[in-house]
Amino acid sequence: MKSLLQNKYLTRAILQRNYSYVVSSILLLSNVMLVGKVLVMEEHWVLVPQFDTDHRIPLRRSDYSDEYIREWAEGIITRILTANETNIEHRIHQFLILTTESHNSLRKKLKDDAKRMKEERISTAFYPKNFTINRTKSLIQIKGEFQTFFGGDKKPISEEKTFALVWKKGPRGLLLIDDLYEVKRNEQ
């Protein structure tokens, strides 16, 4: 009698073990399928600027829209080229955070420009007008009006200039600045 009872409990335990194996296998399979879906699925975001909530910028994980690249470049180029002797160091520091790590030449050029701006008390302003995106070269050309104010002079020297901003995709899809230079008139 005692062995029958033990045999009955042993059979029941084996059935429960087999049932738990089946349930665990189903859960494992469903988790693997969900992970596969998450890895393959394209993520979409909509960026809403803080001060202009009616303006929305669509963004996907795999590729950036032209509108996003234009807004990104406009913000960066305006921020670095609209400066004066008191805020240029801070602007350069913010700019260099967004660059790739291999930019000693760009860093040196910006530091030299900052030194000259401080010595000569120069203020600059840049107003972008036209944008040309070249995705194969990861480059955007920004054409606009560049104004330079010398000392306390209220009348600026205005000229039409074109700047090229080269980007590179960094970790996790982050856009990093690879180079910034002025495009000469004969190169356009």
Salt bridges, closest charged atoms under 4 A:
GLU42 OE2 - ARG60 NE 3.44
GLU43 OE2 - ARG61 NH1 3.16
ASP63 OD1 - ARG135 NH1 3.24
ASP66 OD1 - ARG135 NH2 2.75
GLU67 OE2 - HIS55 NE2 3.53
GLU71 OE2 - HIS55 NE2 3.09
GLU71 OE2 - ARG70 NH2 3.07
GLU74 OE1 - ARG70 NH1 3.27
GLU85 OE1 - ARG121 NE 3.68
GLU89 OE1 - LYS111 NZ 3.66
GLU89 OE2 - LYS118 NZ 3.42
ASP112 OD2 - LYS108 NZ 3.19
ASP113 OD2 - LYS109 NZ 3.50
GLU159 OE2 - LYS161 NZ 3.69
GLU160 OE1 - LYS129 NZ 3.76
ASP178 OD1 - HIS103 NE2 3.58
GLU182 OE1 - LYS161 NZ 3.75
